[in-house]
């Protein structure tokens, strides 16, 4: 029986993880759950799954949860408590599913204490890079990717990397793949969050619309699979059936296919190296329309190009890219800037923020704070 701690339990990855686990009650126990401020959702999860610990980052939310939590569930508060449950001696597996840099510290806590880290928080690798990889190596922690694309590559490389030529991450292209570039100026947050294939939170939906999500995934793939940027390509595949390609030097190409359902990747991260029922229906290709593949338009998707540039520069630049993007997306969602201002804000921040070596977690956090401050200074009221 594996004790599982889910960081970000009320989000879509957290809910899907609990769904997969509930299909195998003999294998997995819900040990601890965390959320930021959604205490009412957390109350329902506590009643259903009876974790030993429930962490609310928000103080008021923790107080509210304490009043209604079932007997036996200990409610903790604050960010330090996330690190405590992630590194707890009784935790075996950690689902790192907190969105953005807020998940950094707890992901490192899990990696430092030798856990299996099921990595849905790509920002930890974008920010921490080889520092996180080396931390995991030193402690014997396992980093198992949960992003569907990285899970696909991880699965295709189970026989090893010998003869590996390049990898190709598939991208849906988001809601604006066919929107004329001249109309992107007036895009609203609601339109940007209306993803054609995946149900996701607001932040990641906007990232998908700008293709920054794919840019962050390119950086994540670089660190996970230790590949140079030139060996990591992006191809747009609107149907989201093929989750990535792996090319070998003998002309062979491996890929992993499945319906667009995160439970496949979550289930594999839980059961690795074996497989188990995930609740995902079988793929029937005879019922699928034709599968399309397109090269991304770098003029339309400027954020993808910025991510490649940041990866080429290395050091603190990917962390700065991520911080600037988080600030810009939040400003867009709050209607302070327009959709096209997201990439402009990131570009200005990258040009202004000093580049440094990130060799400790403290230096990663410091760069993140500085980059945010600089990005914030470029947020001007939008045209609307």
JOCORNOR-V18761 format. One record per pair of residues at least 6 apart in sequence whose C-alpha atoms are under 7 Angstrom apart, sorted by the first residue. I is the first residue (numbers start at 1). J is the second residue. D is the distance in Angstrom with one decimal. If there is no record, write none. Layout:
BEGIN
((I J D) (I J D))
END
This chain:
BEGIN
((1 26 6.6) (1 27 4.7) (1 28 5.3) (1 29 6.7) (2 27 6.2) (2 28 4.8) (2 29 6.0) (2 92 5.9) (3 28 6.1) (3 29 4.9) (3 30 6.1) (3 31 5.3) (3 90 6.8) (3 91 5.2) (3 92 5.2) (3 93 6.4) (4 28 6.8) (4 29 6.0) (4 30 5.3) (4 31 5.3) (4 32 6.9) (4 91 6.0) (4 92 6.0) (4 93 4.8) (4 94 5.8) (5 30 6.5) (5 31 5.4) (5 32 4.6) (5 33 5.9) (5 85 7.0) (5 86 6.6) (5 91 6.3) (5 93 6.3) (5 94 4.8) (5 95 6.2) (6 14 6.4) (6 32 6.3) (6 33 4.9) (6 34 6.4) (6 94 5.9) (6 95 4.7) (6 96 6.6) (7 33 6.0) (7 34 4.9) (7 35 6.9) (7 95 5.9) (7 96 5.3) (7 97 5.5) (7 98 5.9) (8 14 5.8) (8 34 5.4) (8 35 5.0) (8 97 5.0) (8 98 4.6) (9 15 6.2) (9 33 5.7) (9 34 5.6) (9 35 5.9) (10 35 6.2) (10 41 6.5) (10 42 6.7) (12 200 6.5) (13 97 6.4) (14 97 6.7) (16 263 6.0) (17 263 7.0) (17 266 6.2) (20 263 6.6) (20 267 6.3) (20 278 5.4) (20 279 6.9) (21 28 6.0) (30 49 6.5) (30 51 5.3) (31 51 4.9) (31 52 5.4) (31 53 6.7) (31 91 6.9) (32 51 5.2) (32 52 5.8) (32 53 4.6) (32 54 5.7) (32 85 6.6) (33 51 6.8) (33 53 6.4) (33 54 4.9) (33 55 6.3) (34 54 5.6) (34 55 4.5) (34 56 5.9) (35 55 6.4) (35 56 5.2) (35 57 6.5) (36 56 5.4) (36 57 4.7) (36 58 5.7) (37 56 6.2) (37 57 6.6) (37 58 5.3) (37 61 5.2) (39 61 5.4) (39 64 6.9) (39 65 5.7) (43 65 6.5) (43 68 7.0) (43 69 6.1) (46 69 6.8) (46 70 6.9) (47 70 6.2) (50 73 6.4) (51 73 6.0) (52 72 6.5) (52 73 5.0) (52 74 6.1) (53 73 5.5) (53 74 4.8) (53 75 5.9) (54 73 6.7) (54 74 6.1) (54 75 4.8) (54 76 6.1) (55 75 5.7) (55 76 4.7) (55 77 5.5) (55 81 6.6) (55 82 6.8) (56 62 5.1) (56 76 6.4) (56 77 5.1) (56 78 6.4) (57 77 5.4) (57 78 4.2) (57 79 5.6) (58 77 6.9) (58 78 6.4) (59 77 6.1) (59 78 6.8) (62 75 6.8) (62 76 6.9) (62 77 5.8) (66 75 6.0) (82 106 5.7) (83 105 6.8) (83 106 4.6) (83 109 5.4) (86 94 6.3) (86 106 6.1) (86 109 6.1) (86 110 4.9) (87 109 5.6) (87 110 4.9) (87 113 5.5) (92 115 5.7) (92 116 6.6) (93 115 5.8) (93 116 4.8) (93 117 6.1) (94 110 6.8) (94 115 6.8) (94 116 6.2) (94 117 5.0) (94 118 6.0) (95 117 6.2) (95 118 4.8) (95 119 6.4) (96 107 6.1) (96 117 6.7) (96 118 6.0) (96 119 5.2) (96 120 5.6) (96 121 5.6) (97 120 4.9) (97 121 5.1) (98 121 6.0) (99 121 6.1) (100 121 6.8) (100 123 5.6) (101 123 5.8) (101 124 6.6) (103 121 6.6) (103 124 6.8) (104 124 4.9) (107 124 6.9) (108 132 6.7) (110 117 6.6) (111 117 6.6) (111 135 6.3) (111 136 5.0) (111 141 5.4) (112 135 5.9) (112 136 6.3) (112 139 5.8) (113 139 6.3) (114 136 6.7) (114 139 4.8) (114 140 5.2) (114 141 3.8) (115 141 4.9) (115 142 6.5) (116 141 5.5) (116 142 4.5) (116 143 6.2) (117 142 5.8) (117 143 5.0) (117 144 6.1) (118 143 6.2) (118 144 4.9) (118 145 5.9) (118 146 6.1) (118 269 6.0) (119 143 6.5) (119 144 5.9) (119 145 4.8) (119 146 5.4) (120 145 6.6) (120 146 4.9) (120 147 5.8) (122 217 7.0) (122 220 6.3) (125 132 6.6) (125 220 5.6) (126 216 6.6) (126 219 6.0) (126 220 5.8) (126 318 5.9) (126 319 6.0) (127 318 6.4) (127 319 4.3) (127 364 6.6) (128 364 6.5) (129 223 5.9) (130 223 6.4) (131 359 6.6) (136 142 6.6) (144 269 5.8) (145 151 5.3) (146 265 5.4) (146 266 5.8) (146 269 6.6) (148 243 6.2) (148 262 6.7) (148 265 5.7) (149 169 6.0) (149 170 6.8) (149 243 5.0) (149 244 5.4) (150 221 6.8) (151 265 5.9) (152 243 5.9) (152 244 5.8) (152 255 6.9) (152 256 5.3) (153 244 6.3) (153 245 6.9) (153 246 6.5) (156 246 6.8) (156 254 6.2) (156 255 6.5) (156 256 6.9) (163 248 5.3) (163 249 5.3) (164 247 6.2) (164 248 4.5) (164 249 6.2) (165 247 5.4) (165 248 4.8) (165 249 5.4) (166 231 4.5) (166 232 6.0) (166 246 6.3) (166 247 5.3) (167 231 6.2) (167 232 5.2) (167 233 6.3) (167 245 5.7) (167 246 4.5) (167 247 5.9) (168 232 5.9) (168 233 4.6) (168 234 5.4) (168 235 6.6) (168 244 5.7) (168 245 5.0) (168 246 6.4) (169 233 6.2) (169 234 4.8) (169 235 6.3) (169 244 4.8) (169 245 6.6) (170 234 5.9) (170 235 5.0) (170 236 5.6) (170 237 5.8) (170 243 5.8) (170 244 5.2) (171 214 6.7) (171 234 6.9) (171 235 6.1) (171 236 4.6) (171 237 5.6) (171 238 7.0) (172 236 5.7) (172 237 5.2) (172 238 4.2) (172 239 6.7) (172 240 5.9) (173 236 5.7) (173 238 6.1) (174 195 5.9) (174 196 6.7) (174 208 5.4) (174 209 4.7) (175 192 6.7) (175 194 6.6) (175 195 5.4) (175 196 6.0) (175 209 6.0) (176 209 6.4) (181 300 6.6) (184 339 7.0) (184 340 6.9) (185 338 6.8) (185 339 6.4) (185 340 6.0) (187 339 6.0) (189 332 6.9) (189 333 5.4) (192 205 6.8) (192 206 5.5) (192 209 5.9) (193 202 5.8) (193 205 4.9) (193 206 5.7) (195 205 6.4) (198 260 6.9) (203 329 6.8) (204 213 6.8) (206 329 7.0) (207 213 4.7) (210 301 5.9) (210 303 6.3) (211 301 6.1) (211 303 6.2) (211 304 5.8) (212 303 5.0) (212 304 5.4) (214 304 6.7) (215 303 6.9) (215 304 4.7) (215 307 4.9) (215 308 6.8) (216 307 6.6) (218 232 6.6) (219 311 6.2) (222 228 6.3) (222 229 6.6) (229 312 6.9) (235 293 6.4) (235 294 5.9) (235 295 5.3) (235 296 6.4) (236 293 5.5) (236 294 4.9) (236 295 6.0) (236 296 6.1) (237 292 5.6) (237 293 4.8) (237 294 6.6) (238 292 6.7) (239 291 6.4) (240 260 5.9) (241 257 5.5) (241 258 5.4) (241 259 5.5) (241 260 6.3) (242 255 6.8) (242 256 6.0) (242 257 4.4) (242 258 6.6) (243 256 5.8) (243 257 5.9) (244 255 5.7) (244 256 6.4) (245 253 6.5) (245 254 5.7) (245 255 4.5) (246 253 5.5) (246 254 5.1) (246 255 6.2) (247 253 4.5) (247 254 6.6) (258 283 5.8) (259 283 5.9) (261 280 6.8) (263 278 5.9) (263 280 6.6) (264 278 6.0) (264 280 6.6) (267 276 6.9) (267 278 5.6) (268 275 6.0) (298 304 6.9) (298 305 6.2) (302 343 6.4) (303 343 5.6) (310 317 5.3) (310 318 5.1) (310 321 6.9) (311 318 6.0) (315 355 6.9) (315 356 6.1) (315 357 5.2) (315 358 6.4) (316 355 5.6) (316 356 5.4) (316 357 6.0) (316 358 6.0) (317 355 6.3) (319 368 6.3) (320 350 6.6) (320 367 6.9) (320 368 6.2) (320 371 5.3) (321 346 6.3) (321 350 6.5) (323 368 5.8) (323 371 5.9) (323 372 5.4) (324 345 7.0) (324 346 5.1) (324 349 6.4) (324 371 6.3) (324 372 5.8) (324 375 5.2) (325 342 7.0) (325 346 6.0) (327 372 6.4) (327 375 6.5) (327 376 6.6) (328 342 5.2) (328 345 6.4) (329 342 6.4) (331 337 5.9) (332 338 5.9) (332 339 6.4) (336 380 7.0) (336 381 5.1) (336 382 5.3) (337 379 6.9) (337 380 6.6) (337 381 5.9) (337 382 4.1) (338 382 5.6) (338 383 7.0) (345 375 6.4) (345 378 6.2) (349 371 6.9) (349 374 6.1) (349 375 5.3) (353 371 6.2) (358 364 5.6))
END
